[in-house]
Structures are given as C-alpha cells and as structure tokens.
Amino acid sequence: MPAIRPRAVVVLLGAFFVALAGAVFFVGVLPADTTVRDALLGWESPAVIAVMRFVNRGGDWHVLLPATVLLLLVFPRARPRWWLWIALMIAAPAIEGTLKVVIGRPRPEGPAFGFPSGHATAAAAFFGAVLYLAQALAPPWRRIVRALAVVCIVLVGTARIILRAHWPSDVLGGITLGLGLATVAAMVNAADPVADRPETARTSPRGALR
C-alpha cells in the first residue's frame, strides 16, 4: 500500500473546505442539506435522542481537551511534543469560532452561526490525532483503534444533525477542518525524527513503522 502523503492530504482537505465554505457563504443552505437532514431526522425517537445526546459529548471541547492528556499516557509517541496535541485542541475551537463569524450562516433552528460545526471540528481534530498516533500500535490494534476513531467522528457528526443543531454541510465542514488541523499537527510532529519514532521501533527488527 502506498504511503499517505500528509502534505497532499492537507492540500485536498483545504481545497475541499474552501470550496464548501464558498458554497455555503454564497448559496446559504445547500440542496443536499435539506435532503440529508430530513432523512436523518426521520430516525428521531426518544431512544435515539438519548443515545445521540450521549454521543454528542464526544465533540464537547470541555471533554476532549482534558482527554487529550490521556493521549500522552496511552501513546508514548505523543509525549516528546506533548504541547503540540494540547495546542491542536486549543487552536481548533479558536479557528472554528472565527470562521463561524466570517461565514455567518445561521443554524437550521435559531439565529446562531453554524458553519463549521464546533463539535464536529473538535471530534475530527481529536480522533484525527488518534488516527495518526495509532500508527505506533501493532497491526491488529492499529486497525481497531483507527476504525473506532472514524466511527466516533461519524457518530458525533450524525448526533449534531439529529439533535437539530446543524446542517449536514456544517458537520462536513467541521470534520474537514478538524482532520486538516490534525494532519498539520502530525506533520509538525514528524519533522522531528526522534519524536515521531514509534515506541515499537525500539524492539521491532523492521524499525519504525511508516
């Protein structure tokens, strides 16, 4: 499998976000927004709403910022540049909040600005960091952790729509922004070969996992 190029990922995510933000700014509610939102709201029930409210916590800055400290305990790869991952979770809401004001599109219910979704940005930034740091895990666990990270991002995004807080494009924009910021953090970390060396490289005869 060819290696993923972080710079290419950042360029693609950045281009997609700019295109989506431009469409939202000039068009407002996109045609697909109403269609997707109505389809997801069709799942509403007391049980689903209860589950979505719980899932929603996975995109709460007050939960994810302290949870970032746990990354330092779980992933030795994150420790040399511990400040980088904390800075990621502080910078992401600042950038997302500024973009909300610049783009200025209201949420589906209420006058508050919604693009990009803060919860989706937070979840994508945090679990995007997990996707990167999981590279140091053994193959079976690496795949499991990464799959769970992707599922968490999707669930948080879905929760924001079902809870009537955002349009689908708000969520898509937040996920794109969060993953882009996480990729930039991964690139900064990778600039230091020692800091970026997986813990398993010390004992694995194959060296660092790339």
N, C-alpha and C positions, 0 to 999 in steps of 0.2 A: 504494500500500500504506500503510495507516495506521501512524503511528509507534508503536513499542512504548513503553509507559509503565513505566519501571523500578519505580516505587512499586507499581504493580499486580502486576508480576512478583514483587516481594518478598513482597507480601501472599499471593499464590497459593501460592508456594513455601513460605512459612512455615506457612500453614494446612494444606497437604498434609503437611509434615514433622511437625507437631504431631499430626495425625490418625494418621499412620503410626506415630509413636513411641508414641502412646497404645495403639494396637492391639498393638504388639509388647510393651509393658510389661504389659498386662493379659491378653493371649492367649498370648504366647510365640511359638511357631512358627506362622506363618500357613498356612492351607491351600494357598495358591499357592506357598509357599516350597518345599515338598517336590516338587511337580509340576514347577516350573521347574528346580529343582536337578537332579532326576533326568534331565530331558530334556537339560540341558547336559552332565552327566557321561557321558551316552551318547556324546558326541563324543570321549571320552578315548582317546588313543593316544600312544605315545612322541613322535611328531612334534608333535602338538597341545600336549602338555605342554611341550615345549621352546619352542615359539612363545609360549605363554602365560607362561612364566617370563620371557621377554624383554620381552613386552608389560607384564608386571607392574611393570617398572622405571618405567613411565610414571606410576605412582602413588606412587613412593617419595619421601618428603619430602627425603631426602638428595640426590636428583637434581633435584627440582623447585625447591627453594629456591635453589640456585645458578643453575638455568636461568632463574629469574625475572630475574636480572641481564641475561640475553640479551634479555629483552623491552625493556629500556631501549636496547639497541643497534639492535634491529630496528624498534621502534615509537617514533618521536620523540614521539608523543602521550603516552607514558608517562613521559617524562623530567622534566617540571616537578614532578610529585608522585611522584618515584621511591620515596620512603619508603612510599607507600600500598600499592604492589604487594608490596613486601617484607613489610610489616605483614600483608597478607592471608594470605601463605603461612606466617607465624608464628602468627597468630591462629587459623587454621583447625584445625591439629592440637590446639591447646590446647582449643578449644571441643569438637571431636570427642572428644577423650580424656575430658573431663569428662562429656559425655553418655553415653559408654560406661558409666561408673561409675554414673551416676544411673539409667539404664535397666536395666543389669545382665543382659542376655540373653546366655547363652553362645553360642559359635560352634557350627557343626554338628559339629565334631570337636575336642574339647578344652574345658577349663573357662574359657578367656579370654573376656572380653566382646567382642561383635562388632558391636553396633549403636550408631552407624553405622560403616560401613567407613572406615578411615583412608585407604586407598589411593584409594577412590572419591571421598572428600571432597577429597583433595589434587588428583587429576586434574581434578575438576569445578571447583575453585577456580582452578587454573592455566589450564586451557583455557577456562574461563568468562571469565577476563581477556583471553585471546586473542580470543574472540568479540567482546568489546567494543572492544578496541584495533584490530581489523581493520577497523573502520568507516572508518578513515582511508585504507585502500587503494583503489586503482582497482577498479571493479566486478568485472572478471573475477577478479582476485586475491583480492578480498574474499570472494567466494563460495567460492573454492577453499580458502582458509585456514580459513574458518568450517566448511566441510564436513569438513575434516581434523580440526579441533578436536573436532567432535561424534563422529567416528569414534573418535578416541583415547579419549574419555570412555567410550564404549560398550565398547571393547575392554578397557580396564583393568577395568571392572566385570565383564565376562564372565570375564576371567582370574581374578579373585578367587573366583568361584564354581567354575570348572573346577579350580582349584588347591585346592579344598576348604577354603578359608579363611573363607568367609562364606555366610550365607543370602542369597538374592536380595533380600529386604527390607533387609538390611544395606547392600547395594550401592545400592539405590534411595534409602535414607535418606541415604547419603553423597553421592550425586550431587545430591540435592535441597539438602542443606546447603551443599555446595561452590558450587553455582550461585547460591544465595541470598547467600552471603557475597561472591561475585564481583560480583553485582549491586549490593550495598550499596557496595562499593568504587567501582564505576562511577558511582554516584550522588554519592559524595563528590567524585570527580574532576570530574564535570560541574558541580558547584557553583561551580567557577572557570572562567568562560568562556574565559579565555586558556589555561589548562592543558588544557582539553577541546577546544581548536580543532585539528582535524586538520591535519597538515602540508600536505596538498594544498589547503587553503583559501587559502594564500598565493598560489597561482598559478591556482587554478580560478576562472573568472568567476562560477561559481554560488555561491561562498562555501563555508562549512563544510558538510560532509556530515552530515546529521542523520537 
